[in-house]
Amino acid sequence: MPVAAVVFAVVMWGLTPVALRHLVLSEPPGDVLVYRVAVSGLMAAAVLAVTGLPRLTRRDWLRLLVAAWAGNLGYQALSIFGIAGVPASWTGVIYGLEPIFIALFAAMLAGERPGRALYAGFALAIAGTGVLLASAGFDASGAVSPVHLLLVTASTMGWGLYTVLIAPLAQRYGSFGVSQASLAVSAVPTVALMGGGFGERALALPGEAWASVLFLAVFATVVAVALWNYGVAHMPKAVAGLFLYAQPLVATLAGWALLGEPLTPAFFVGGALIIGGLAVARL
């Protein structure tokens, strides 16, 4: 069951860049952030109204707030604003950095002791990111923005932080309740983005876009986060991170098949270095 839960979550997250890219090409990134985070937060709050809040200590509530705002919301905001200038296939490959940041934050915050291979793999993966950045910088077509690419890269740190901070809470209080509480808390700051005609734009959103919103809110957020937290609560965090290898592959294939994104030589070189870095880090 933990394996099946993690696999489902990773497949949903592999499809996430495609849905996000589809939305930000027609809607403001701030609106897309509200659609994903606020809608999933409201759903999580409704679930908690029925099941009840987990009885966290004051210290654990502080940990959950940091995980939700610095980790989850930070990850969502950086990735959504970043993907406005980065193809979904590229974003999916950059998301491949997440397992390394999970391991690094686990070493810094959870007392896990990484080997030298982790740092070697990290260096290799960062080199792959550098190849993508260089390619974007020399691309006269403007299809990939270096600044947006940096935002997507920074977003992977947020998910690494969230995973490490939330895992002990999921083990102590149960993954489902903790997941829903973190999603509900993550939605609170998005209220600040609901002005300036947001309501009118939301009402005018076409049905196809709402399908993407519901996919992101229900399957890629509420369900996927709950299953991910269940999985990492029942297996070592580094082992759970192994399954994230599939995320770049799913995103690349979906971006190519659904959005018609071209796959350049620089993409393959940079992507191979990133995936190779993950393989070395897992030693």
NUTOR-6630 format. One line per 10 residues: for each residue x, y, z of N, C-alpha, C. Coordinates in Angstrom, 2 decimals. Layout:
% residues N
X,Y,Z,X,Y,Z,X,Y,Z; ... .
END
This chain:
% residues 283
0.81,-1.22,0.00,0.00,0.00,0.00,0.84,1.27,0.00; 1.89,1.38,0.81,2.73,2.59,0.73,3.33,2.79,-0.66; 3.76,1.71,-1.29,4.34,1.81,-2.63,3.29,2.30,-3.64; 2.10,1.71,-3.59,1.04,2.12,-4.51,0.67,3.58,-4.29; 0.64,4.01,-3.03,0.30,5.40,-2.72,1.33,6.37,-3.31; 2.60,6.05,-3.14,3.66,6.92,-3.64,3.67,6.94,-5.17; 3.47,5.79,-5.80,3.45,5.72,-7.27,2.31,6.58,-7.82; 1.12,6.48,-7.23,-0.01,7.29,-7.70,0.33,8.77,-7.58; 0.89,9.17,-6.44,1.23,10.58,-6.23,2.23,11.06,-7.27; 3.24,10.25,-7.55,4.29,10.65,-8.48,3.74,10.79,-9.90 .
2.84,9.90,-10.31,2.24,10.01,-11.65,1.41,11.29,-11.75; 0.63,11.58,-10.71,-0.17,12.81,-10.71,0.74,14.03,-10.80; 1.85,14.01,-10.09,2.77,15.15,-10.12,3.52,15.23,-11.44; 3.69,14.09,-12.12,4.28,14.12,-13.45,3.37,14.82,-14.45; 2.07,14.69,-14.26,1.10,15.35,-15.13,0.85,16.80,-14.73; 1.25,17.16,-13.51,0.99,18.51,-13.00,1.60,19.61,-13.86; 2.88,19.52,-14.29,3.42,20.61,-15.13,2.62,20.85,-16.39; 2.05,19.80,-16.96,1.26,19.95,-18.18,-0.01,20.75,-17.88; -0.71,20.39,-16.80,-1.93,21.12,-16.44,-1.62,22.56,-16.06; -0.53,22.78,-15.31,-0.16,24.14,-14.92,0.22,24.98,-16.14 .
1.02,24.40,-17.03,1.44,25.11,-18.23,0.23,25.48,-19.08; -0.71,24.56,-19.19,-1.93,24.83,-19.94,-2.69,26.02,-19.36; -2.72,26.12,-18.04,-3.46,27.20,-17.39,-2.73,28.54,-17.49; -1.41,28.55,-17.21,-0.71,29.84,-17.17,-0.51,30.44,-18.55; -0.69,29.66,-19.60,-0.61,30.24,-20.94,-1.83,31.09,-21.27; -2.91,30.93,-20.49,-4.12,31.71,-20.75,-4.61,32.51,-19.55; -4.11,32.20,-18.34,-4.56,32.87,-17.12,-3.37,33.45,-16.37; -3.55,34.54,-15.58,-2.46,35.09,-14.78,-1.94,34.06,-13.77; -0.62,33.96,-13.58,-0.07,32.99,-12.63,-0.63,33.13,-11.23; -0.89,34.38,-10.79,-1.47,34.57,-9.46,-2.83,33.92,-9.34 .
-3.65,34.01,-10.40,-4.96,33.35,-10.38,-4.80,31.83,-10.34; -3.84,31.32,-11.10,-3.61,29.87,-11.12,-3.19,29.38,-9.73; -2.36,30.18,-9.04,-1.97,29.82,-7.67,-3.18,29.74,-6.76; -4.09,30.69,-6.89,-5.31,30.66,-6.08,-6.15,29.44,-6.43; -6.31,29.18,-7.73,-7.12,28.04,-8.15,-6.61,26.75,-7.53; -5.28,26.56,-7.59,-4.75,25.30,-7.09,-4.75,25.22,-5.57; -4.21,26.26,-4.92,-4.00,26.20,-3.48,-5.30,26.46,-2.71; -6.07,27.48,-3.13,-7.28,27.82,-2.40,-8.36,26.76,-2.56; -8.54,26.27,-3.78,-9.58,25.25,-4.00,-9.26,23.97,-3.22; -8.00,23.53,-3.29,-7.62,22.32,-2.54,-7.69,22.58,-1.04 .
-7.35,23.82,-0.60,-7.43,24.14,0.82,-8.86,24.13,1.33; -9.79,24.65,0.53,-11.20,24.62,0.93,-11.72,23.19,1.02; -11.30,22.36,0.08,-11.71,20.96,0.12,-11.15,20.28,1.36; -9.89,20.55,1.67,-9.28,19.96,2.85,-9.97,20.44,4.13; -10.33,21.74,4.16,-11.03,22.28,5.33,-12.39,21.62,5.51; -13.08,21.34,4.40,-14.37,20.66,4.48,-14.21,19.25,5.04; -13.14,18.57,4.62,-12.87,17.24,5.15,-12.59,17.30,6.65; -11.81,18.28,7.07,-11.47,18.41,8.49,-12.69,18.76,9.32; -13.66,19.48,8.73,-14.88,19.81,9.45,-15.66,18.55,9.82; -15.49,17.51,9.01,-16.18,16.24,9.26,-15.34,15.32,10.16 .
-14.06,15.22,9.84,-13.19,14.27,10.56,-12.56,14.86,11.81; -12.48,16.19,11.88,-11.86,16.84,13.03,-10.38,17.11,12.80; -9.90,18.19,13.42,-8.49,18.52,13.32,-7.64,17.54,14.13; -6.45,17.21,13.65,-5.54,16.41,14.47,-5.11,17.23,15.69; -4.96,16.58,16.81,-4.65,17.27,18.07,-3.14,17.44,18.22; -2.62,18.40,17.50,-1.20,18.66,17.52,-0.83,19.51,18.74; 0.36,19.33,19.21,0.88,20.20,20.25,1.20,21.57,19.64; 1.43,22.57,20.50,1.75,23.90,19.99,3.02,23.86,19.13; 4.00,23.11,19.58,5.25,23.01,18.83,5.03,22.34,17.47; 4.18,21.31,17.44,3.91,20.62,16.18,3.07,21.49,15.24 .
2.20,22.33,15.80,1.46,23.27,14.95,2.42,24.24,14.28; 3.43,24.69,15.02,4.43,25.59,14.43,5.18,24.88,13.31; 5.50,23.62,13.53,6.19,22.84,12.49,5.30,22.71,11.26; 4.01,22.48,11.48,3.09,22.33,10.35,2.96,23.64,9.58; 2.92,24.77,10.30,2.81,26.06,9.63,4.03,26.34,8.75; 5.21,26.04,9.27,6.42,26.24,8.48,6.40,25.33,7.25; 6.00,24.06,7.46,5.93,23.12,6.33,4.94,23.60,5.28; 3.79,24.10,5.74,2.74,24.51,4.81,3.10,25.78,4.06; 3.60,26.80,4.77,3.83,28.09,4.13,5.18,28.18,3.43; 6.25,27.79,4.12,7.57,27.86,3.50,7.77,26.72,2.52 .
7.23,25.54,2.86,7.41,24.37,2.02,6.39,24.27,0.90; 5.15,23.94,1.26,4.14,23.67,0.23,3.75,24.92,-0.56; 3.37,26.00,0.13,2.96,27.21,-0.58,4.12,27.81,-1.36; 5.32,27.80,-0.76,6.48,28.29,-1.47,6.75,27.49,-2.73; 6.64,26.18,-2.62,6.81,25.30,-3.79,5.79,25.63,-4.87; 4.52,25.75,-4.46,3.46,26.01,-5.43,3.67,27.36,-6.13; 3.96,28.40,-5.35,4.08,29.74,-5.92,5.26,29.82,-6.90; 6.41,29.31,-6.48,7.59,29.39,-7.33,7.41,28.58,-8.61; 6.81,27.40,-8.49,6.65,26.57,-9.68,5.63,27.16,-10.65; 4.54,27.72,-10.12,3.51,28.28,-11.00,4.00,29.54,-11.71 .
4.64,30.45,-10.97,5.16,31.64,-11.62,6.33,31.28,-12.55; 7.07,30.24,-12.20,8.18,29.82,-13.04,7.74,29.17,-14.33; 6.71,28.34,-14.26,6.32,27.57,-15.45,5.70,28.47,-16.52; 5.40,29.72,-16.18,4.92,30.65,-17.20,5.96,30.86,-18.30; 7.24,30.64,-17.98,8.30,30.81,-18.97,9.13,29.57,-19.19; 8.61,28.40,-18.82,9.36,27.14,-18.96,8.40,26.06,-19.47; 8.77,25.31,-20.51,7.91,24.23,-20.99,7.66,23.19,-19.90; 6.54,22.50,-20.00,6.18,21.50,-19.01,7.21,20.38,-18.93; 7.76,19.98,-20.09,8.75,18.90,-20.11,10.01,19.32,-19.35; 10.45,20.57,-19.52,11.61,21.07,-18.79,11.31,21.13,-17.29 .
10.11,21.60,-16.96,9.73,21.69,-15.55,9.75,20.32,-14.91; 9.23,19.32,-15.61,9.22,17.97,-15.07,10.62,17.45,-14.78; 11.57,17.76,-15.66,12.96,17.33,-15.43,13.56,18.08,-14.24; 13.29,19.38,-14.13,13.79,20.14,-12.99,13.22,19.60,-11.69; 11.96,19.17,-11.72,11.37,18.57,-10.53,12.15,17.33,-10.08; 12.94,16.78,-10.98,13.78,15.65,-10.61,14.80,15.97,-9.53; 15.03,17.26,-9.26,15.93,17.65,-8.17,15.32,17.40,-6.79; 14.02,17.19,-6.72,13.35,17.08,-5.43,13.93,15.99,-4.53; 14.21,14.77,-5.04,14.76,13.75,-4.13,16.08,14.17,-3.48; 16.91,14.91,-4.23,18.18,15.34,-3.66,17.95,16.36,-2.56 .
17.03,17.28,-2.77,16.75,18.25,-1.72,16.06,17.61,-0.53; 15.26,16.57,-0.76,14.69,15.82,0.36,15.80,15.23,1.21; 16.79,14.61,0.54,17.90,14.00,1.27,18.75,15.05,1.98; 18.98,16.19,1.33,19.78,17.25,1.95,19.09,17.84,3.17; 17.79,18.11,3.06,17.06,18.64,4.21,16.93,17.59,5.31; 16.82,16.31,4.92,16.79,15.25,5.92,18.09,15.21,6.71; 19.20,15.48,6.02,20.50,15.53,6.70,20.59,16.72,7.63; 20.06,17.87,7.21,20.17,19.09,8.00,19.17,19.14,9.15; 17.95,18.62,8.91,16.88,18.82,9.88,16.44,17.55,10.60; 16.65,16.39,9.98,16.16,15.15,10.58,17.28,14.25,11.08 .
18.52,14.70,11.00,19.63,13.93,11.56,20.06,12.75,10.74; 19.55,12.59,9.51,20.00,11.49,8.67,21.41,11.80,8.15; 22.22,10.77,8.02,23.62,10.95,7.64,23.83,10.53,6.19; 23.97,11.49,5.28,24.18,11.13,3.87,25.62,10.75,3.61; 25.83,9.97,2.56,27.19,9.62,2.15,27.74,10.64,1.17; 28.98,10.43,0.78,29.60,11.35,-0.18,28.90,11.34,-1.52; 28.29,10.19,-1.85,27.62,10.08,-3.14,26.49,11.11,-3.28; 25.84,11.45,-2.16,24.77,12.43,-2.22,25.30,13.77,-2.74; 26.42,14.20,-2.21,26.98,15.48,-2.61,27.51,15.43,-4.05; 28.07,14.28,-4.44,28.52,14.13,-5.83,27.33,14.17,-6.78 .
26.25,13.49,-6.39,25.05,13.51,-7.23,24.43,14.88,-7.30; 24.47,15.60,-6.19,23.94,16.96,-6.16,24.72,17.85,-7.13; 26.04,17.73,-7.13,26.87,18.53,-8.03,26.56,18.20,-9.49; 26.36,16.92,-9.78,26.06,16.51,-11.15,24.70,17.05,-11.59; 23.72,16.97,-10.69,22.38,17.46,-11.03,22.38,18.98,-11.23; 23.14,19.70,-10.40,23.23,21.14,-10.56,23.92,21.49,-11.89; 24.89,20.67,-12.29,25.53,20.87,-13.59,24.50,20.72,-14.71; 23.62,19.74,-14.57,22.56,19.57,-15.57,21.64,20.77,-15.62; 21.32,21.31,-14.44,20.51,22.53,-14.40,21.24,23.68,-15.07; 22.57,23.74,-14.87,23.36,24.78,-15.53,23.32,24.67,-17.04 .
23.32,23.45,-17.55,23.21,23.25,-19.00,21.88,23.80,-19.51; 20.81,23.52,-18.78,19.50,24.03,-19.18,19.46,25.55,-19.12; 20.07,26.12,-18.07,20.10,27.58,-17.95,20.89,28.21,-19.09; 22.04,27.62,-19.41,22.86,28.14,-20.50,22.12,28.06,-21.82; 21.44,26.95,-22.04,20.67,26.78,-23.27,19.58,27.83,-23.37; 18.90,28.09,-22.22,17.84,29.09,-22.22,18.40,30.49,-22.49; 19.59,30.76,-21.94,20.20,32.07,-22.13,20.59,32.35,-23.57; 20.96,31.30,-24.31,21.38,31.47,-25.70,20.25,31.23,-26.69; 19.06,30.93,-26.18,17.93,30.66,-27.06,17.29,31.97,-27.49; 17.49,32.34,-28.73,16.98,33.62,-29.23,15.45,33.63,-29.37 .
14.84,32.44,-29.42,13.39,32.38,-29.60,12.63,32.79,-28.35; 13.29,32.75,-27.20,12.63,33.11,-25.96,11.66,32.06,-25.45; 11.75,30.83,-25.97,10.83,29.78,-25.54,11.04,29.41,-24.08; 12.27,29.58,-23.59,12.59,29.27,-22.20,13.27,30.48,-21.57; 12.75,30.94,-20.45,13.30,32.09,-19.75,14.24,31.63,-18.63; 15.50,32.10,-18.59,16.41,31.71,-17.51,15.88,32.07,-16.13; 15.25,33.25,-16.00,14.71,33.66,-14.70,13.62,32.70,-14.25; 12.72,32.37,-15.15,11.64,31.44,-14.80,12.19,30.05,-14.49; 13.26,29.67,-15.19,13.89,28.38,-14.93,14.47,28.34,-13.52; 15.03,29.46,-13.07,15.55,29.54,-11.70,14.42,29.43,-10.68 .
13.27,30.02,-10.99,12.13,29.93,-10.07,11.67,28.48,-9.93; 11.59,27.76,-11.04,11.19,26.36,-10.98,12.21,25.54,-10.18; 13.50,25.84,-10.39,14.54,25.13,-9.64,14.41,25.39,-8.15; 14.17,26.65,-7.78,14.01,26.99,-6.36,12.79,26.31,-5.76; 11.76,26.08,-6.57,10.55,25.45,-6.04,10.82,24.04,-5.52; 11.79,23.34,-6.11,12.07,21.98,-5.67,12.61,21.96,-4.25; 13.26,23.05,-3.82,13.72,23.13,-2.43,12.52,23.17,-1.48; 11.46,23.88,-1.89,10.27,23.96,-1.05,9.66,22.60,-0.80; 9.58,21.77,-1.85,8.98,20.45,-1.64,9.88,19.56,-0.79; 11.19,19.71,-0.94,12.10,18.95,-0.08,11.91,19.32,1.37 .
11.77,20.63,1.65,11.54,21.09,3.02,10.21,20.58,3.56; 9.16,20.64,2.74,7.85,20.18,3.18,7.87,18.70,3.55; 8.48,17.89,2.71,8.51,16.45,2.94,9.19,16.10,4.25; 10.32,16.73,4.52,11.09,16.41,5.72,10.37,16.90,6.98; 9.76,18.08,6.90,9.08,18.63,8.08,7.78,17.90,8.39; 7.07,17.45,7.36,5.75,16.87,7.57,5.81,15.39,7.96; 6.89,14.70,7.60,6.95,13.25,7.84,6.80,12.88,9.32; 7.49,13.53,10.28,7.30,13.15,11.68,5.88,13.39,12.17; 5.23,14.45,11.67,3.84,14.71,12.06,2.91,13.64,11.52; 3.15,13.21,10.28,2.33,12.16,9.69,2.48,10.85,10.46 .
3.69,10.60,10.97,3.91,9.38,11.74,3.22,9.45,13.10; 3.21,10.63,13.73,2.63,10.76,15.07,1.11,10.88,15.06; 0.56,11.60,14.07,-0.86,11.93,14.10,-1.67,11.30,12.97; -1.01,10.62,12.06,-1.70,10.06,10.91,-1.53,10.94,9.70; -1.23,10.33,8.58,-0.90,11.09,7.38,-2.10,11.85,6.82; -3.31,11.27,6.92,-4.46,11.90,6.28,-4.81,13.23,6.94; -4.99,13.23,8.25,-5.36,14.45,8.95,-4.30,15.53,8.84; -3.04,15.14,8.95,-1.95,16.10,8.84,-1.89,16.69,7.43; -2.11,15.85,6.42,-2.09,16.33,5.04,-3.19,17.37,4.81; -4.39,17.05,5.28,-5.51,17.98,5.08,-5.27,19.28,5.84 .
-4.72,19.19,7.04,-4.45,20.40,7.82,-3.41,21.27,7.12; -2.38,20.65,6.56,-1.34,21.43,5.88,-1.90,22.11,4.63; -2.79,21.43,3.91,-3.38,22.03,2.72,-4.30,23.19,3.08; -5.09,23.00,4.14,-5.99,24.07,4.58,-5.21,25.30,5.01; -4.15,25.09,5.76,-3.32,26.21,6.23,-2.62,26.90,5.05; -2.19,26.12,4.06,-1.50,26.69,2.90,-2.37,27.68,2.15; -3.70,27.47,2.18,-4.61,28.31,1.40,-4.83,29.68,2.01; -4.56,29.86,3.29,-4.89,31.11,3.97,-4.24,32.33,3.31; -2.92,32.32,3.02,-2.32,33.52,2.43,-2.83,33.86,1.03; -3.44,32.91,0.33,-3.89,33.19,-1.03,-5.08,34.14,-1.06 .
-5.70,34.39,0.10,-6.80,35.36,0.15,-6.33,36.73,-0.35; -5.07,37.04,-0.12,-4.52,38.34,-0.54,-4.48,38.49,-2.06; -4.59,37.38,-2.79,-4.52,37.42,-4.25,-5.89,37.45,-4.91; -6.96,37.51,-4.11,-8.32,37.38,-4.66,-8.97,38.71,-5.00; -8.19,39.79,-5.03,-8.76,41.09,-5.40,-8.53,41.38,-6.87; -8.79,42.64,-7.24,-8.50,43.08,-8.60,-9.23,42.34,-9.70; -10.51,42.05,-9.49,-11.31,41.39,-10.52,-11.13,39.90,-10.62; -10.59,39.28,-9.56,-10.38,37.83,-9.61,-11.70,37.09,-9.79; -12.74,37.53,-9.08,-14.04,36.85,-9.17,-14.59,36.82,-10.58; -14.49,37.96,-11.27,-14.98,38.02,-12.65,-14.20,37.09,-13.56 .
-12.88,37.05,-13.37,-12.06,36.16,-14.21,-12.37,34.70,-13.92; -12.62,34.38,-12.65,-12.94,32.99,-12.29,-14.26,32.56,-12.91; -15.26,33.46,-12.90,-16.56,33.13,-13.48,-16.47,32.95,-14.99; -15.53,33.66,-15.60,-15.38,33.57,-17.06,-14.45,32.45,-17.49; -13.90,31.70,-16.55,-12.95,30.63,-16.89,-13.66,29.54,-17.69; -13.12,29.14,-18.85,-13.78,28.12,-19.68,-13.77,26.75,-19.00; -14.64,25.88,-19.47,-14.78,24.56,-18.87,-13.51,23.73,-18.93; -12.76,23.85,-20.04,-11.52,23.09,-20.18,-10.51,23.51,-19.11; -10.47,24.81,-18.82,-9.56,25.30,-17.79,-10.00,24.82,-16.41; -11.30,24.80,-16.16,-11.79,24.31,-14.87,-11.49,22.83,-14.69 .
-11.47,22.08,-15.79,-11.09,20.66,-15.69,-9.65,20.54,-15.20; -8.76,21.41,-15.71,-7.38,21.40,-15.24,-7.30,21.81,-13.77; -8.09,22.81,-13.39,-8.11,23.26,-11.99,-8.54,22.13,-11.07; -9.60,21.43,-11.43,-10.09,20.34,-10.59,-9.09,19.20,-10.52; -8.42,18.92,-11.66,-7.37,17.89,-11.62,-6.27,18.29,-10.65; -5.82,19.55,-10.74,-4.74,20.02,-9.87,-5.17,20.02,-8.41; -6.41,20.46,-8.14,-6.85,20.59,-6.76,-7.17,19.24,-6.13; -7.85,18.37,-6.88,-8.31,17.11,-6.30,-7.24,16.03,-6.38; -6.84,15.67,-7.59,-5.96,14.52,-7.76,-4.49,14.85,-7.49; -4.04,16.01,-8.00,-2.62,16.33,-7.88,-2.27,16.99,-6.56 .
-3.27,17.39,-5.77,-2.99,18.06,-4.50,-3.59,17.29,-3.33; -4.93,17.32,-3.18,-5.55,16.71,-2.00,-5.25,15.22,-1.92; -5.54,14.49,-3.00,-5.34,13.04,-2.99,-3.85,12.69,-3.01; -3.10,13.33,-3.92,-1.69,12.98,-4.07,-0.88,13.30,-2.81; -1.13,14.46,-2.19,-0.39,14.82,-0.98,-0.70,13.86,0.16; -1.98,13.50,0.31,-2.36,12.56,1.36,-1.68,11.20,1.15; -1.68,10.73,-0.10,-1.06,9.43,-0.37,0.47,9.51,-0.25; 1.05,10.63,-0.67,2.51,10.79,-0.52,2.90,10.76,0.96; 2.18,11.51,1.78,2.50,11.54,3.21,2.28,10.18,3.87; 1.26,9.46,3.40,1.06,8.09,3.90,2.26,7.22,3.54 .
2.72,7.35,2.30,3.84,6.53,1.86,5.12,6.84,2.61; 5.47,8.15,2.75,6.72,8.49,3.43,6.65,8.21,4.92; 5.43,8.09,5.47,5.31,7.76,6.88,5.56,6.27,7.14; 5.50,5.46,6.07,5.64,4.02,6.22,6.85,3.45,5.49; 7.75,4.32,5.04,8.99,3.86,4.43,10.03,4.95,4.64; 11.32,4.62,4.55,12.35,5.66,4.68,12.16,6.75,3.64; 12.38,8.00,4.05,12.17,9.13,3.13,13.03,9.03,1.89; 14.26,8.55,2.04,15.14,8.42,0.87,14.62,7.37,-0.10; 14.01,6.30,0.43,13.44,5.27,-0.44,12.23,5.82,-1.18; 11.39,6.56,-0.47,10.23,7.17,-1.13,10.69,8.10,-2.25 .
11.80,8.79,-2.01,12.32,9.70,-3.02,12.73,9.01,-4.30; 13.05,7.71,-4.22,13.42,6.96,-5.42,12.31,6.97,-6.46; 11.07,6.93,-6.00,9.95,6.86,-6.92,9.78,8.16,-7.71; 10.38,9.24,-7.22,10.30,10.51,-7.95,11.08,10.47,-9.25; 11.88,9.40,-9.48,12.55,9.24,-10.77,11.55,9.23,-11.92; 10.35,8.69,-11.67,9.37,8.56,-12.74,8.72,9.88,-13.10; 8.78,10.86,-12.21,8.09,12.12,-12.44,8.59,12.85,-13.68; 9.91,13.01,-13.89,10.36,13.69,-15.11,9.95,12.96,-16.38; 9.96,11.63,-16.35,9.58,10.86,-17.53,8.11,11.10,-17.88; 7.24,11.06,-16.88,5.81,11.30,-17.12,5.60,12.70,-17.67 .
6.26,13.70,-17.07,6.09,15.09,-17.52,6.61,15.28,-18.94; 7.74,14.67,-19.26,8.31,14.82,-20.61,7.40,14.23,-21.66; 6.94,13.02,-21.43,6.06,12.36,-22.40,4.73,13.11,-22.53; 4.18,13.57,-21.39,2.90,14.27,-21.44,3.05,15.63,-22.12; 4.16,16.34,-21.84,4.37,17.63,-22.50,4.52,17.49,-24.00; 5.22,16.46,-24.41,5.41,16.20,-25.84,4.10,15.78,-26.51; 3.34,14.89,-25.85,2.14,14.33,-26.45,0.95,15.29,-26.39; 0.79,16.00,-25.28,-0.41,16.82,-25.07,-0.23,18.28,-25.45; 0.99,18.80,-25.30,1.21,20.21,-25.60,2.08,20.43,-26.84; 2.58,19.34,-27.42,3.40,19.46,-28.62,4.73,20.14,-28.38 .
5.30,20.00,-27.19,6.56,20.66,-26.87,7.73,19.95,-27.54; 8.63,20.70,-28.19,9.80,20.07,-28.81,10.83,19.67,-27.76; 11.57,18.62,-28.03,12.61,18.15,-27.12,13.96,18.42,-27.78; 14.69,19.41,-27.27,15.95,19.86,-27.87,17.13,19.03,-27.36; 18.28,19.06,-28.07,19.48,18.36,-27.57,19.90,18.84,-26.18; 19.82,20.16,-25.93,20.20,20.67,-24.61,19.29,20.10,-23.53; 18.02,19.92,-23.86,17.10,19.32,-22.89,17.54,17.91,-22.51; 17.93,17.12,-23.51,18.34,15.74,-23.24,19.66,15.70,-22.46; 20.60,16.60,-22.79,21.88,16.62,-22.08,21.66,17.04,-20.62; 20.96,18.15,-20.43,20.70,18.62,-19.07,19.87,17.64,-18.27 .
18.85,17.08,-18.92,18.01,16.10,-18.23,18.78,14.86,-17.84; 19.67,14.40,-18.73,20.47,13.21,-18.42,21.40,13.46,-17.24; 21.98,14.67,-17.17,22.85,15.00,-16.04,22.06,15.03,-14.74; 20.86,15.60,-14.77,20.04,15.66,-13.56,19.65,14.26,-13.10; 19.15,13.44,-14.02,18.75,12.08,-13.66,19.98,11.27,-13.24; 21.11,11.49,-13.93,22.34,10.82,-13.53,22.78,11.23,-12.14; 22.61,12.51,-11.81,22.93,12.97,-10.47,22.07,12.29,-9.42; 20.81,12.08,-9.73,19.92,11.37,-8.80,20.40,9.94,-8.59; 20.80,9.30,-9.71,21.27,7.91,-9.60,22.52,7.82,-8.72; 23.45,8.76,-8.91,24.66,8.76,-8.09,24.31,9.04,-6.62 .
23.40,9.98,-6.40,23.02,10.33,-5.02,22.41,9.14,-4.30; 21.69,8.29,-5.03,21.05,7.13,-4.40,22.03,6.04,-4.01; 23.30,6.17,-4.41,24.32,5.21,-3.95,24.56,5.34,-2.46 .
END
